[in-house]
Every structure is written in C-alpha cells, then in structure tokens.
C-alpha cells in the first residue's frame, strides 16, 4: 500500500518485526485476509454464565469465593447449544472471522483436554466439546476460526499466582514447578492446534510473565509448525502479529500495521446481568471508526449457560449485518481513509485509491466538505440507493496549485437510519495537498 505508507499513516508493528526469524514479506502475505476482514465476532463462553458473573476475575477480585465460582460447573448444560445457528448469525453479521474461548483464566477447558480433568466435557452436565462443532459450522461459511487461550491458569496448582494478594510460590525458588506448568499449558496449545487447526490465536494474560518465562518463541513455533499460515495476536510478549487495544477506541490512528479493537456489546465479556446494551447505531459507528483508522472490530457476545445467545446480541448482529449488506463495498477489502483534517468524519479508500468512501453518522444532511483534494471528482453516489449527488469546488484560484474545497450536498431523503455512505469516484489515485495554503 505505497500511498498509505507515503502518507505516513502506518508503521510496521514493532512487536512483530523486532523478532528474529520472522520474514516481513511472509507476515504481510499471511496477514492479508485479516486486513481485508474488518469484522470478527468474539465469543466468551464459560461456566461464569451460570451465575452471570465476571469471567474468572470475580473470584480473583474476591467478589465470590473460588469454591463458589467453581460450583458453576454443575449448572453449565449447553442443552440448547446450536453451533449452526451461531455460525449462521455470525455469517449474517458480515463477520469474516470469529474467536471463541477455549480456556479462560479459570482453567476450565471448553473442549476435551487430555492435560487434566478440568473441562466442560468431564466436569459439567454439558459433557460435550464446544469448539469442534462450531469451527465446522463456521468453515461452511468460509469464516476464519480463532481460538482464545489464556496463558494464565489460576486453577492449576503449578501456576504461581492464585488470588491477587497471594502466591503459591516464587518461580526463581521453584523452577521445576514452573516447568511443570509450562509443559501443561504448552501441551494444551499443542492439543488445540492439532484438534482444531485455528486460523488465528488470541492469547490473553501474558502480562504476568516475561517472554522468556512463557517461552513465547517456542509457543509461536508450536503453532506455526502445525499451521504455518496461522496468525497470532499481540499478547504473547512480543511474538504476535497484530495489536489488540481493548474497549477504548484510540483517538488518533494507531501506529500499527494491523490491529483490531476488541469490544463488548454491553459492559461485560461473558453473559452477565447487565442491560447497558450498546445500540446498533453505536456499534456501527464504532465499527466504521475502527475500519477508517485502518483496523478491525472484534465484537463480543456472551452466550448463556444453555448455549443460547441473548436476544439483544442477536438483534445487534442482525442490524449490523443488514447495514453491512448495504454498505459492505465501503468496508471490506478497503484501506484506511483520509488523514485527520481532510474530512470531518470517518472515511475509507479502495485499494487502488481511486474511490473514496465518506461515512456520515446519524441522519446527517446538508453540505459536507473535503479539504485538500487535488483530484477531480468524477461522480458522487449514495451506497445502497445509487442516488447521484452534486459536488462543487469552492475557493480554487486558477493560477495557484492549492486546491479548493469540495462541497457535496446531501439531501435528507438519502440518509441511512444509522450511517450514510457516500461513494466519491476520483479521476486518478488519491492526491492530497499537504501545504499551509497561500501560494504553495
């Protein structure tokens, strides 16, 4: 993407390219599907849905005792789990990938692990693996499959930490015990790689130990030996491929080559007694802003213990999907748009930089303005309806190279109920004026 690099909009993520034995060209090639995907669905499924409490953190932060937390194993049934419905809903949303919890910090595996007995297959009434049937259904829709895995395991006796103000042991004083834990968690990673062959790995919890202690390079090798095309998020102490800011949207464009914003649809990751739902409008505008800034959105849902998805989350995904179906040309397979100051709103570009997409939040109408556009505007249409709009240039001095201001009049009749998208066809690849005005 030479235009974007020339504009200084991106830099390679140092977490990737600072590591030895990683070929930047190879990384770029295998990350292309992720760059084009734009939307993923995060699924936090676990025993914490039984009581509707914080996943793992509820006992760590002493909101509930560990013993009471683990009693939820007895109520996790999956009696209405329908992986085909989940996959169809994710497909309808427009998402190109999905990431599901294989094990959270509580140590409960959502598949039939052979490394210990703590799984929903052996310890809950569900007595079934969640992961394989979901991956099978997702792949019928050509949706990439991601495995969330917590490096932390607060249930494993060989892990050094348990509650936030206590520790089982100090690694430097009992390295053999730490090695037993490393053999355990790396064994689970090898299991997941062998059993499910994830396209994407979403690690969590790396903050508690260094890359050396986790043996991050070895973990990466385990994954890539099983699937050389697998990609890894940035939570592996410097051995990942992309960054994952959480919940809070960056104000300025992140200095990463690939990134995704992971965000909840209410205020919690797993199923919770939490009715502070984001509206479809809020989700769509957050999604648009992430894509306009060169990133993806990984939108979270939290299924109930019986395997059903809350109605509010079903509605969000369906509304998002309807909007994507109408406006997907401006989202998928595009690149981040204009730098700040050229247009007061989100924008994206076609890969050949000859088409500019402008996003108008809410039922916005009236004139909108583009600054510093050296190109000639050949045509402006409204995505979804094809309505043609008029544009004009204001303030252009014939003998000056400084471009004028482009105004586009947007009538109220063409407004989308969430976000209206204007398709601006340019005469050639985008060419922006970067000067300070005057005669230069």
Beta strands, then each sheet from edge to edge (+ up, - down):
strand 1: 39-43
strand 2: 97-103
strand 3: 144-150
strand 4: 200-204
strand 5: 231-232
strand 6: 260-263
strand 7: 296-301
strand 8: 335-336
strand 9: 347-349
strand 10: 355-361
strand 11: 366-370
strand 12: 377-382
strand 13: 388-389
strand 14: 391-394
strand 15: 405-410
strand 16: 419-426
sheet 1: 5+ 4+ 3+ 2+ 1+ 7+ 6+
sheet 2: 8+ 9- 10+ 16- 12+ 13-
sheet 3: 11+ 15- 14+
end
